[in-house]
Amino acid sequence: MSEGTAAARELRKLERRIRRQIDVKIVGRRVWDSLPAIIQIVLGVAASFSIAHWGLGHPVPILAITVTMTSLGLTRDARPRRIAESVVGIVLGIAVAESFVLLFGTSVIQLVQLVIVLLVVFVVGRAVSANPGFALAAAVPSAIVIVLPPAAGGPFTRTLDGLVGGLIALLVTALIPRDPRRSALRDGHTLFSVLEESLGSVAECLAHGDAGAGELALSRLRRTQPLIDAWRTSHDTALSVARISPFLRRFVPELQRHSRLIEAADLTARHLRHISRRSEFLARDGRPRPELAGVLGELVTAIHLLGSELDDPQMTGAARSLLTDLARRLDPAIVMPNAGVAESSLFMLVRPLTVDLLVGSGSDLEAARALLPRLD
């Protein structure tokens, strides 16, 4: 009993040690991934403070600093349009607050001023933009303006500071980009890896009559939507920044090509959820179905080649060639002449998946459909 207790204690210690190592890796990765954004924000704050303090002579340009940090942020979505919307909302809030102070002075009880200004800013913010963050971005600096003593530089000094901070935020987005292309590539590889592994499990499920492999594939595929959304966000950010940055503009054609891969991956995930569900149901009888498994095995290779295109555009031709050959052979009467209704219906799901993968490889939709054998 004592030996068993000692062994259990050692096992728990080992588990805690492994968990700590994993936590350290996660924290390190999070910090490392945020370093470009941190450097961008710090340099932007230094620039906005210098311009407002020494260039414009404002003693305490707190809103120039605040606007720069708030506009840039540490979020994945660093699109210039989002930053511009934040800047407009923040400067609007500052201007409304300073206009209120200019009209009514500071004789009104500060709490009343704060309530009235926030009500006005929130109403205007919701009227101007459908984005709830816009109104919030406008309200925070307006509250700061009301709470702080009047600026030494006169009316609308803090509005000018806000403009400086906003312009600097947009400028550093273009001139000191975070290179979101790296994040987009990582998200794309992650998604394609999951799709490839999931379809491989489905092929194994059909090859050996293993329902457990089908269940594993289905559980993976049910978690793909967050991966797709993450890739869309990082890709849109990368493309938006590349279009305005002189240092990243050369990557615009590559990123535009990746837009096609995102759509293909999204449609593939949707198809595979249906295919894995049907495959798991079929495999419950324990009977192997090697013909179906062989077809899905070829699609696993095609998905791998498409994912490789993220780094090597020349892989596009390889994926298209494989998929073109496969599409021409997708006739259930030839591939599975003795198949039952369940097998045939599953096979029919492979045809639109192949077409969507062909479109993802650069083929025209109608040309891809024309490759499929006609069914009698």
C-alpha positions, -999 to +999 in steps of 0.1 A: +000+000+000+028+024+009+046+017-024+014+024-043+009+056-023+045+067-030+041+059-067+009+079-069+026+108-051+055+107-076+030+106-105+012+137-092+045+155-088+054+146-124+020+158-136+024+191-118+059+196-132+047+189-168+018+213-162+041+241-151+064+235-181+034+238-204+022+270-186+056+285-190+057+277-227+022+292-232+032+324-213+064+327-232+046+322-266+020+348-256+047+374-247+068+366-278+038+370-301+029+403-285+064+418-287+059+434-321+027+451-309+043+462-277+073+477-295+049+494-320+028+509-291+058+521-271+074+538-302+040+554-311+036+567-275+071+582-276+064+599-309+030+613-299+043+626-265+073+643-282+051+660-308+024+672-283+048+681-255+078+696-273+063+704-307+030+719-296+041+730-261+014+711-241+028+704-206+008+672-199-003+656-232-020+627-215-046+621-242-020+620-269-005+590-251-039+575-242-053+577-278-022+561-292-023+532-268-060+527-271-061+529-309-033+504-315-041+479-287-028+444-284-056+427-302-052+404-332-073+428-353-049+455-362-066+466-394-060+503-403-098+507-407-104+495-371-077+518-358-092+547-378-126+540-363-112+540-328-094+573-335-125+589-348-145+577-318-119+588-292-114+623-308-152+627-310-156+620-273-128+645-264-143+672-286-178+668-271-164+670-236-143+700-243-172+717-260-193+711-229-166+726-207-162+756-230-200+763-231-208+757-194-175+762-177-166+743-145-192+759-123-216+730-128-211+701-103-186+678-118-207+647-113-236+663-132-211+673-160-198+638-162-233+622-164-245+646-191-214+643-212-214+605-210-251+604-220-244+627-250-213+608-261-229+574-258-260+585-278-239+601-305-215+572-306-243+547-311-259+569-337-227+573-357-215+537-357-230+503-353-199+491-336-205+492-297-168+496-292-170+530-310-192+545-284-171+531-256-139+544-272-155+579-274-168+578-238-136+569-219-115+600-230-145+623-226-148+612-190-110+620-185-115+655-199-143+662-174-125+648-144-091+665-151-085+702-145-088+725-176-058+722-200-032+749-198-031+754-235-067+767-238-099+754-255-096+721-275-060+715-264-068+680-255-087+675-288-056+684-306-036+660-284-061+633-293-057+640-330-019+638-326-022+605-309-046+591-335-025+602-365+006+587-349-013+554-344-022+553-381+013+563-391+031+536-371+006+510-384+020+517-418+057+525-411+063+501-381+039+472-390+036+442-368+039+419-398+006+402-392+013+380-422+033+357-398+002+352-377-020+346-407+004+319-420+005+303-386-033+302-384-036+288-419-011+260-412-030+252-380-063+249-398-050+228-427-032+205-403-065+199-385-083+192-417-056+168-430-055+149-397-093+147-395-098+134-430-070+109-424-089+097-394-121+094-415-101+074-441-088+051-414-124+047-401-136+034-434-105+014-442-107-007-410-144-003-400-132+017-369-161+039-356-138+053-330-116+069-356-147+085-371-157+099-337-122+114-332-124+131-366-159+145-359-148+159-326-118+176-342-140+190-371-165+204-346-138+227-333-127+241-366-149+271-367-129+292-342-097+283-363-114+295-394-126+328-377-091+333-363-075+329-398-100+352-414-092+379-388-054+376-390-056+374-428-078+405-432-054+423-408-024+412-428-039+422-461-051+456-448-017+465-433+002+453-464-019+476-486-008+507-468+027+497-456+056+503-480+075+475-464+048+448-467+031+459-500+050+432-519+031+406-501-003+418-513-006+393-542+004+364-520-022+374-494-049+378-520-041+343-532-045+331-496-081+345-496-090+317-520-074+291-496-095+304-467-127+299-486-116+264-497-107+255-461-140+268-448-160+248-473-138+218-467-145+218-430-182+220-436-181+190-461-159+170-438-183+173-409-210+156-429-186+130-443-172+121-409-207+118-394-218+094-422-185+075-420-188+070-383-223+057-387-213+033-415-183+019-396-204+008-366-209-025-384-171-031-383-169-038-421-140-022-440-148-001-471-114+002-488-127+019-520-141+048-501-110+050-479-088+051-510-107+080-524-105+099-491-068+091-489-062+109-522-081+139-508-058+139-477-029+143-500-047+171-519-054+190-487-017+186-477-006+200-510-030+229-507-018+237-472+018+237-486+008+264-510+008+289-481+046+288-482+052+276-517+029+289-545+043+263-569+025+236-549-008+249-564-001+230-596+005+198-578-028+200-559-048+209-590-033+181-610-041+155-583-077+168-578-083+170-616-074+134-620-095+124-590-125+144-601-126+125-635-128+092-617-156+100-592-182+077-606-197+055-580-206+028-605-169+024-614-153+030-581-178+010-560-199-012-584-214-033-556-219-005-531-252-002-511-273+029-508-254+042-477-220+038-493-232+055-525-247+085-506-214+089-488-195+087-520-218+115-535-206+138-507-171+135-520-179+150-554-188+186-542-158+185-518-135+177-547-150+206-567-145+231-538-109+219-534-103+224-571-117+260-569-093+265-539-064+254-561-073+281-586-097+263-610-128+279-624-160+266-607-178+256-639-146+239-653-142+220-620-178+208-621-174+197-658-147+173-648-171+151-628-185+121-646-221+124-655-244+102-635-272+082-651 
